[in-house]
Amino acid sequence: MNGFKNLTKNIFTVALVILLSMSMAASGSEKLQGDESDGSRAVPVHLIPLLDEEGNKITPLDEVAFPFSPLKTCGGPDCHNVDLVKKGWHFNAVDNNVSPGRPGQPWIFVDRQTCTQIPLSYRPWPGTFHPKQLGITTWQFTHLFGRHFPGGGPGEIDSENPEEIMRSFVSGKLEANCLACHNAHPGQDQAEYAIQVARQNFRWAATGASELSLVTGSAASMPETFDYKMPEALDNPELRPPTVIYRDNIFDSKNQVLFDITRHVPNKRCYFCHSNFDPYAGEKWSQAKDVHLAAGLQCVDCHRNGVEHNITRGYENESAASDNPLADTLACSGCHIRDESSENPIAGRLGAPIAEHKGIPPIHFDNLTCTACHSGPWPEDTTIRTKTSRAHALGTLNVDKSPDVLPRIFYPVFSKQSGTLVQDPSTLMTLTGGKIGPHKLIWPAFWGQLQDEAVKPINIQIVKPICSQIISNQANNTGDWSDLSKEQITQVLSLLAGKVDGKPVYIAGGQLFQLTKEGSLSASEHPSAHPYLWPVAHDVRPTAQSLGINGCEDCHSLSSPFVFGTVEIDTPVVSQTASSKKMIGFQHIDSPYMKIFAFTFIFRPWLKSVSIAAAVIICLVILAYAIKVINHITKKFYGEA
């Protein structure tokens, strides 16, 4: 009898747990009052209390001014479901259940001392590496790159490193920061946000970046026993703990604060993380502007999302990896190509011109993306170096403005796209891709271990002490590579042997370096040494500046950069500098065939002239015979009459 009771009790407990789990899952996707629109285009006034990370109300009378929590403040009673928001594209990279979609821009870890330049991503994009493979924890990743992401993701994951657990209590978590995008106040300072992240003031970063307060001090200088709730308990009075000073008159009589919140995120909020700069193209004022921005559009007019923040990325067939219903309609073709099968016309929204493409053979649309002709800089004989906010910390304090600073990113590289990836329980499947389009490119350089023909990065903490003995970190102001000789590579690989599981190797400049049985250094090609490319769409050029406007020879000539241009190879290995690769090598097209095909365009004007002349002669001959036939019939008819 007791056994039956226990069995019944266990079944009831399991059922209760399942029901609670289902309830919690449902609440995680439930929209709250602030998430449901009543149809008005007006923006609600956000006069709300500030809440700290424990949900307590902040007032100007508090003995210790705590930083406010964006999640608690914005996710207040019946306001916004922040758990639903955190499932959005900007925050979900660490979620293994999220479809990675088309490969995009990676985070690039650079260390000049070890001659390392490696693309990292929590998304399983081919050609990138998981930060954990390099020995970078989520806390370290946040400290390195939190300057240019709006919190959340790795910034909210508890560290598994015992040495970092106490440090993470001091720094706090880098919460998803709603104000990074939605604060329309001109005082929102993302450069200050980057400073707070560099000081390990994760808990204080959103507060310090807002117009509401000033944050001083540094968590990085605090001992691991520091408690931010009792800063006065510090033994050393010379230490400056993180301190919040709220500005005068921001609290009303009810201790509420006014936020200037906007749904339609202004472009300047996007620019801090998504700027692109060509250091050799001159000053900003002399450079061209994306045609959409010049027409008055904003980034969020195309990159839209609902409360789930599943923002559209804007590439072809994005719906294969996204549940955003607007995914395909907001790609280039959705606005500029008329869909004859649709009853309700979609193309032409926001004043978009309908593309006719008269006279262009249809094969171009099967093999080229829209961006191949319309986006990026006009191709030159050699690719150019470019900088991005995320890779070069653009917009932050004392950023290195040298054009040669690492990492080295080259574009435009006209390459076949690698396709769209969707998450499958067993594998990653390539669904779309294969079209040629413009890309940015980075050549990886790192120390790895070769196992079963696969190369994995070696923990950077193992590599650093060895490289510091052999590679001299030249002090220069260019941020360029430290010179690396083949003799130095041989020495480092020899010292790494036995300290890693596999065979130590070095990847650089598209080659894999390893020691032979005789102890000499050999270089060979390897898939892990291939460059990482990600597609680009901006800046978009107007039709009058698109490829083909000068005729077919823009692409189909023996000197066309689109096919026969040069892609620079970046490497710290001194003996291999100034090397390059032809553009056609990234397009998987036979070079002799393309040269012969391009050569035919030399004679095509002659062929057109000859064809027209022949057609005119044929028409005259036909006309002459037609006149004779008519004359013969006429004579015969009237003669009989």
WOCOR-V911553 format. One record per residue. N is the residue number from 1. RES is the residue in one small letter. PHI is phi in whole degrees, -180 to 180 (NA if undefined). PSI is psi as a letter, one per 20 degrees, with the letter a starting at -180 (* if undefined). D_FIRST is the distance of its C-alpha to the first C-alpha in Angstrom with 2 decimals. Layout:
BEGIN
n	res	phi	psi	d_first
N	RES	PHI	PSI	D_FIRST
N	RES	PHI	PSI	D_FIRST
END
This chain:
BEGIN
n	res	phi	psi	d_first
1	m	NA	g	0.00
2	n	-63	h	3.81
3	g	-62	h	5.34
4	f	-65	g	5.14
5	k	-63	g	6.34
6	n	-64	g	8.71
7	l	-63	g	9.87
8	t	-62	g	10.62
9	k	-64	g	12.33
10	n	-65	g	14.29
11	i	-62	g	15.43
12	f	-64	g	16.56
13	t	-65	g	18.35
14	v	-61	g	20.09
15	a	-62	g	21.16
16	l	-65	g	22.49
17	v	-63	g	24.42
18	i	-63	g	25.88
19	l	-64	g	26.98
20	l	-65	h	28.52
21	s	-64	g	30.27
22	m	-64	h	31.62
23	s	-66	g	32.78
24	m	-67	h	34.50
25	a	-65	h	36.09
26	a	-66	g	37.32
27	s	-67	h	38.73
28	g	-67	h	40.45
29	s	-110	j	42.48
30	e	-82	p	42.92
31	k	-84	p	46.49
32	l	-99	a	47.31
33	q	-57	g	50.18
34	g	-76	i	52.76
35	d	-93	i	51.83
36	e	-101	p	52.56
37	s	-84	q	56.26
38	d	-93	j	57.68
39	g	104	i	60.62
40	s	-74	p	63.10
41	r	-87	i	65.05
42	a	-73	q	65.57
43	v	-94	p	63.71
44	p	-60	q	61.64
45	v	-75	p	62.88
46	h	-101	m	60.55
47	l	-103	n	61.07
48	i	-137	r	57.82
49	p	-77	q	56.63
50	l	-88	p	56.31
51	l	-119	q	52.85
52	d	-83	a	52.18
53	e	-67	i	49.46
54	e	-99	j	46.96
55	g	86	j	47.86
56	n	-85	q	50.02
57	k	-75	p	53.26
58	i	-96	p	56.47
59	t	-132	r	59.44
60	p	-71	i	62.96
61	l	-95	i	62.22
62	d	-64	q	59.58
63	e	-64	g	60.59
64	v	-118	p	59.56
65	a	-81	o	60.04
66	f	-90	q	57.09
67	p	-70	q	57.40
68	f	-83	q	55.87
69	s	-99	p	53.10
70	p	-59	h	54.03
71	l	-69	g	50.41
72	k	-72	h	49.48
73	t	-70	g	52.83
74	c	-78	h	52.93
75	g	-98	k	49.22
76	g	-60	a	49.36
77	p	-52	o	47.58
78	d	59	k	47.73
79	c	-93	e	50.59
80	h	-126	q	49.98
81	n	-82	n	46.90
82	v	-69	h	47.98
83	d	-66	h	44.98
84	l	-72	h	46.34
85	v	-62	h	49.85
86	k	-70	i	48.86
87	k	-85	i	47.94
88	g	-70	r	51.67
89	w	-59	h	54.02
90	h	-73	i	55.49
91	f	-122	i	52.13
92	n	-102	j	49.86
93	a	-61	h	51.58
94	v	-84	i	48.74
95	d	-86	o	46.15
96	n	-70	i	45.66
97	n	-89	i	44.38
98	v	-90	p	47.72
99	s	-65	p	50.37
100	p	-73	i	53.28
101	g	65	b	55.87
102	r	-71	p	59.45
103	p	-53	p	60.35
104	g	-128	a	61.86
105	q	-66	p	63.51
106	p	-89	r	61.81
107	w	-88	p	61.80
108	i	-115	o	64.43
109	f	-88	p	64.10
110	v	-126	p	67.54
111	d	-142	o	68.50
112	r	-67	h	72.20
113	q	-61	h	71.88
114	t	-101	j	69.76
115	c	53	l	71.50
116	t	-115	p	68.25
117	q	-150	o	67.93
118	i	-138	p	64.64
119	p	-79	p	62.88
120	l	-118	q	59.32
121	s	-164	q	56.64
122	y	-79	i	52.90
123	r	-86	q	53.25
124	p	-79	l	53.42
125	w	-79	p	57.03
126	p	-58	p	58.85
127	g	100	i	61.41
128	t	-103	r	59.63
129	f	-127	q	57.51
130	h	-71	p	54.36
131	p	-54	h	55.29
132	k	-63	h	52.69
133	q	-64	h	54.72
134	l	-93	j	57.62
135	g	84	j	55.47
136	i	-97	o	55.61
137	t	-79	r	52.50
138	t	-63	h	51.65
139	w	-67	g	53.07
140	q	-65	h	56.28
141	f	-61	g	56.53
142	t	-63	g	56.34
143	h	-66	h	59.03
144	l	-75	g	61.23
145	f	-119	i	60.92
146	g	-61	i	59.35
147	r	-58	h	62.92
148	h	-126	k	62.89
149	f	-140	q	59.49
150	p	-80	l	58.08
151	g	74	a	55.17
152	g	71	a	51.59
153	g	57	c	50.45
154	p	-64	h	50.87
155	g	-70	i	51.96
156	e	-112	j	48.46
157	i	-90	p	46.54
158	d	-68	p	45.40
159	s	-70	q	47.30
160	e	-98	i	45.57
161	n	-84	o	48.55
162	p	-55	h	47.87
163	e	-72	i	51.56
164	e	-100	i	51.47
165	i	-61	g	48.38
166	m	-66	h	50.34
167	r	-64	h	53.33
168	s	-70	h	51.30
169	f	-66	h	50.24
170	v	-73	g	53.98
171	s	-77	h	55.04
172	g	77	a	52.12
173	k	-102	q	51.23
174	l	-92	n	53.73
175	e	-68	q	52.08
176	a	-57	p	53.01
177	n	-106	o	56.19
178	c	-61	h	56.82
179	l	-70	h	60.28
180	a	-56	h	61.49
181	c	-110	g	62.00
182	h	-95	i	61.80
183	n	-85	o	63.96
184	a	-89	i	67.37
185	h	-70	p	68.96
186	p	-65	i	71.78
187	g	-83	i	70.51
188	q	-66	o	67.44
189	d	-119	n	68.40
190	q	-74	h	66.53
191	a	-65	h	68.94
192	e	-67	h	67.69
193	y	-58	g	64.13
194	a	-64	h	65.13
195	i	-64	g	66.60
196	q	-63	h	63.40
197	v	-65	g	61.37
198	a	-63	h	63.92
199	r	-84	j	63.46
200	q	66	k	59.68
201	n	-87	l	59.40
202	f	-61	g	56.65
203	r	-63	h	55.13
204	w	-103	i	58.62
205	a	-62	g	60.03
206	a	-64	h	59.43
207	t	-66	g	60.73
208	g	-67	h	63.81
209	a	-81	i	64.68
210	s	-79	r	64.62
211	e	-80	i	67.59
212	l	-86	h	65.72
213	s	-155	r	65.96
214	l	-124	p	67.37
215	v	-117	p	65.26
216	t	-118	r	66.88
217	g	85	r	65.77
218	s	-143	p	63.77
219	a	-70	h	60.20
220	a	-63	h	61.50
221	s	-92	j	63.48
222	m	-88	q	60.62
223	p	-69	r	58.73
224	e	-70	i	55.07
225	t	-89	j	54.22
226	f	-66	p	55.84
227	d	-117	o	53.89
228	y	-64	i	55.50
229	k	-79	i	54.26
230	m	-132	m	56.32
231	p	-64	h	59.45
232	e	-73	i	61.40
233	a	-81	j	59.32
234	l	-66	p	61.22
235	d	-74	h	63.09
236	n	-98	o	65.92
237	p	-69	i	67.88
238	e	-81	i	69.73
239	l	-71	q	66.66
240	r	-114	n	66.45
241	p	-72	q	62.84
242	p	-57	p	62.06
243	t	-133	p	63.21
244	v	-103	p	63.09
245	i	-123	o	66.04
246	y	-76	p	65.55
247	r	-69	q	68.83
248	d	-65	q	70.42
249	n	67	k	69.89
250	i	-87	h	67.01
251	f	-93	p	64.67
252	d	-90	a	65.36
253	s	-65	i	64.85
254	k	-100	j	61.14
255	n	59	k	60.84
256	q	-108	q	60.49
257	v	-125	q	62.25
258	l	-93	p	64.00
259	f	-105	p	63.21
260	d	-92	n	65.59
261	i	-97	q	62.98
262	t	-130	q	63.96
263	r	-78	g	62.07
264	h	-86	n	65.05
265	v	-60	p	65.04
266	p	-71	q	68.67
267	n	-58	h	70.03
268	k	-63	h	70.73
269	r	-74	h	67.01
270	c	-77	h	66.62
271	y	-61	h	69.73
272	f	-60	h	68.46
273	c	-99	i	65.95
274	h	-125	k	67.66
275	s	-80	q	71.36
276	n	-132	p	73.38
277	f	-135	p	76.71
278	d	-98	o	79.47
279	p	-65	i	81.27
280	y	-99	j	84.38
281	a	-95	j	84.73
282	g	96	a	86.40
283	e	-69	q	85.40
284	k	-59	h	82.70
285	w	-67	h	85.25
286	s	-94	i	87.07
287	q	-96	q	84.05
288	a	-72	r	82.94
289	k	-123	q	80.06
290	d	-54	p	77.39
291	v	-62	h	78.81
292	h	-70	g	75.74
293	l	-68	h	76.03
294	a	-65	h	79.78
295	a	-84	i	79.10
296	g	101	j	77.03
297	l	-76	q	73.51
298	q	-113	r	70.74
299	c	-54	g	68.19
300	v	-76	i	65.34
301	d	-67	h	67.27
302	c	-103	h	66.26
303	h	-93	n	63.29
304	r	-103	q	61.07
305	n	-160	r	57.41
306	g	-95	a	55.01
307	v	-64	h	52.61
308	e	-71	i	50.67
309	h	59	k	53.86
310	n	-85	m	53.75
311	i	-68	q	57.51
312	t	-75	p	59.63
313	r	-92	h	61.42
314	g	91	k	64.02
315	y	-109	r	64.17
316	e	-65	p	64.41
317	n	60	k	61.20
318	e	-66	h	59.13
319	s	-61	i	56.70
320	a	-66	h	55.34
321	a	-122	j	53.71
322	s	-132	q	53.49
323	d	-98	j	51.74
324	n	-75	o	54.58
325	p	-64	i	56.12
326	l	-97	j	59.58
327	a	-55	g	59.45
328	d	-83	h	61.96
329	t	-73	i	64.07
330	l	-104	j	65.01
331	a	-78	r	66.25
332	c	-54	g	70.02
333	s	-67	h	70.08
334	g	-63	h	68.00
335	c	-98	h	70.82
336	h	-112	i	73.90
337	i	-117	p	73.39
338	r	-72	p	73.46
339	d	-94	o	70.58
340	e	-67	h	72.27
341	s	-83	i	69.00
342	s	-89	p	67.71
343	e	-72	h	68.54
344	n	-101	o	68.35
345	p	-64	p	70.59
346	i	-107	h	68.94
347	a	-60	q	71.68
348	g	97	j	74.23
349	r	-62	q	71.88
350	l	57	k	73.26
351	g	79	j	76.73
352	a	-67	p	75.95
353	p	-70	q	78.83
354	i	-82	p	78.00
355	a	-79	p	78.85
356	e	-99	h	81.11
357	h	54	l	81.83
358	k	-65	p	84.87
359	g	83	i	86.29
360	i	-90	p	83.40
361	p	-58	p	82.12
362	p	-58	h	78.47
363	i	-60	h	77.61
364	h	-63	h	77.72
365	f	-78	i	74.70
366	d	-82	h	72.74
367	n	-116	i	73.44
368	l	-125	q	73.97
369	t	-79	r	71.94
370	c	-60	h	73.63
371	t	-70	i	73.74
372	a	-58	h	75.76
373	c	-101	h	78.85
374	h	-111	i	78.07
375	s	-126	q	76.29
376	g	78	r	77.10
377	p	-72	q	80.57
378	w	-62	p	83.23
379	p	-63	p	82.88
380	e	-110	r	85.45
381	d	-60	h	86.52
382	t	-129	q	84.04
383	t	-61	q	80.69
384	i	-109	q	80.66
385	r	-88	q	78.46
386	t	-137	r	76.34
387	k	-122	q	74.13
388	t	-128	q	70.90
389	s	-59	g	69.25
390	r	-71	h	66.05
391	a	-83	h	67.83
392	h	-118	j	70.73
393	a	57	k	69.34
394	l	-62	q	71.94
395	g	91	i	72.25
396	t	-92	r	71.08
397	l	-72	p	73.25
398	n	58	k	75.77
399	v	-67	q	74.71
400	d	-72	o	76.80
401	k	-95	j	79.25
402	s	-64	p	80.78
403	p	-69	i	80.83
404	d	-100	j	79.91
405	v	-66	q	76.81
406	l	-74	q	73.68
407	p	-80	q	71.65
408	r	-94	o	74.05
409	i	-117	p	73.16
410	f	-117	q	75.50
411	y	-167	r	75.97
412	p	-84	p	76.62
413	v	-108	o	75.38
414	f	-85	o	75.40
415	s	-132	r	72.54
416	k	-70	p	70.07
417	q	-72	q	66.85
418	s	-86	i	63.73
419	g	105	r	61.63
420	t	-100	p	58.59
421	l	-106	p	55.24
422	v	-121	q	51.86
423	q	-80	p	48.53
424	d	-124	q	46.62
425	p	-55	h	43.26
426	s	-114	h	45.10
427	t	-158	r	48.74
428	l	-106	p	51.53
429	m	-109	p	53.65
430	t	-84	p	57.26
431	l	-102	g	57.84
432	t	-132	r	61.26
433	g	127	a	64.30
434	g	96	i	67.32
435	k	-81	q	69.88
436	i	-86	p	72.47
437	g	-153	r	72.44
438	p	-77	q	73.47
439	h	-135	q	71.27
440	k	-96	q	71.25
441	l	-141	q	70.99
442	i	-136	p	70.16
443	w	-92	o	70.72
444	p	-70	q	67.90
445	a	-142	o	68.92
446	f	-164	r	66.37
447	w	-93	p	65.51
448	g	-136	r	62.81
449	q	-124	p	61.20
450	l	-94	o	61.56
451	q	-139	p	58.57
452	d	53	l	58.31
453	e	68	j	61.23
454	a	-109	q	59.42
455	v	-112	p	60.64
456	k	-118	q	58.42
457	p	-63	q	59.91
458	i	-88	q	59.94
459	n	-49	p	58.55
460	i	-61	h	61.52
461	q	-72	h	60.98
462	i	-78	h	61.67
463	v	-76	h	64.77
464	k	-56	g	66.38
465	p	-63	h	67.41
466	i	-73	g	68.90
467	c	-66	h	70.82
468	s	-65	h	72.15
469	q	-79	h	73.96
470	i	-113	g	75.61
471	i	-97	p	75.95
472	s	-85	p	78.23
473	n	-88	n	77.10
474	q	-58	p	80.51
475	a	-83	o	81.03
476	n	-140	r	82.31
477	n	-98	j	81.92
478	t	-94	i	81.15
479	g	70	k	77.51
480	d	-79	r	78.46
481	w	-62	q	77.02
482	s	-79	p	77.74
483	d	-61	p	79.95
484	l	-125	p	78.02
485	s	-98	r	79.92
486	k	-66	h	78.76
487	e	-65	h	79.41
488	q	-68	h	76.98
489	i	-60	g	74.33
490	t	-61	g	74.83
491	q	-67	g	74.43
492	v	-66	g	71.23
493	l	-64	h	69.64
494	s	-66	h	70.63
495	l	-75	h	68.94
496	l	-77	h	65.78
497	a	-60	p	65.43
498	g	90	i	62.63
499	k	-98	i	61.10
500	v	-129	r	59.29
501	d	-70	g	57.14
502	g	-97	a	59.52
503	k	-83	p	63.26
504	p	-67	p	64.83
505	v	-140	r	66.88
506	y	-128	p	68.67
507	i	-104	p	68.69
508	a	-167	q	71.72
509	g	59	k	74.15
510	g	81	j	72.26
511	q	-129	q	72.35
512	l	-109	p	70.10
513	f	-102	p	71.76
514	q	-149	r	70.59
515	l	-91	p	72.12
516	t	-80	r	73.27
517	k	-62	h	72.94
518	e	-82	i	76.45
519	g	92	j	75.48
520	s	-88	r	77.47
521	l	-95	p	76.17
522	s	-120	q	75.60
523	a	-126	p	74.91
524	s	-151	r	73.33
525	e	-79	q	71.69
526	h	-156	q	67.91
527	p	-56	h	65.53
528	s	-70	i	64.19
529	a	-93	i	67.77
530	h	-64	q	68.30
531	p	-69	q	68.96
532	y	-96	p	66.33
533	l	-121	q	67.54
534	w	-136	p	66.19
535	p	-67	q	67.78
536	v	-126	q	69.82
537	a	-125	h	70.89
538	h	-114	q	73.01
539	d	-83	q	75.73
540	v	-84	p	76.50
541	r	-93	q	80.21
542	p	-68	r	81.96
543	t	-55	h	83.14
544	a	-66	i	86.65
545	q	-117	j	85.33
546	s	-85	q	82.95
547	l	-61	p	83.50
548	g	100	i	85.74
549	i	-66	h	87.84
550	n	-93	j	90.76
551	g	115	r	90.19
552	c	-60	h	88.29
553	e	-67	i	89.83
554	d	-56	h	87.47
555	c	-119	h	85.00
556	h	-104	m	87.00
557	s	-146	r	89.73
558	l	-67	i	90.28
559	s	-111	j	90.08
560	s	-71	p	87.07
561	p	-64	h	84.64
562	f	-59	h	81.85
563	v	-109	g	81.99
564	f	-110	j	84.27
565	g	-70	r	83.59
566	t	-112	p	82.68
567	v	-106	o	79.33
568	e	-69	p	79.76
569	i	-101	p	77.58
570	d	-101	p	76.46
571	t	-158	q	76.03
572	p	-82	i	76.66
573	v	-71	o	78.09
574	v	-59	g	81.82
575	s	-71	i	83.07
576	q	-118	j	81.26
577	t	-68	r	82.15
578	a	67	j	84.09
579	s	-90	r	82.27
580	s	-154	r	81.18
581	k	-139	q	79.69
582	k	-77	q	80.91
583	m	-58	h	79.06
584	i	-63	h	78.94
585	g	-65	h	76.70
586	f	-93	i	73.86
587	q	-105	i	74.43
588	h	56	l	73.93
589	i	-120	q	77.27
590	d	-69	p	79.98
591	s	-64	g	82.74
592	p	-59	h	85.73
593	y	-62	g	84.68
594	m	-67	h	84.49
595	k	-68	g	87.87
596	i	-65	g	89.46
597	f	-63	g	87.85
598	a	-67	h	89.09
599	f	-64	h	92.52
600	t	-65	h	92.85
601	f	-72	i	92.81
602	i	-66	h	96.18
603	f	-96	i	97.76
604	r	-63	h	95.74
605	p	-61	h	98.34
606	w	-64	g	101.00
607	l	-61	h	98.87
608	k	-65	g	98.48
609	s	-64	g	102.23
610	v	-63	g	103.06
611	s	-64	g	100.52
612	i	-66	g	101.95
613	a	-62	g	105.51
614	a	-63	h	104.66
615	a	-65	h	102.97
616	v	-64	g	106.06
617	i	-62	g	108.37
618	i	-62	g	106.25
619	c	-63	g	106.26
620	l	-66	g	110.07
621	v	-63	g	110.57
622	i	-61	g	108.37
623	l	-64	g	110.28
624	a	-62	g	113.63
625	y	-67	h	112.68
626	a	-65	g	111.27
627	i	-64	g	114.62
628	k	-63	g	116.50
629	v	-64	g	114.30
630	i	-63	g	114.82
631	n	-62	g	118.59
632	h	-64	g	118.80
633	i	-64	g	116.95
634	t	-63	g	119.10
635	k	-63	g	122.38
636	k	-65	g	121.37
637	f	-67	g	120.31
638	y	-72	h	123.42
639	g	-63	g	125.77
640	e	-68	h	124.74
641	a	-67	*	125.11
END
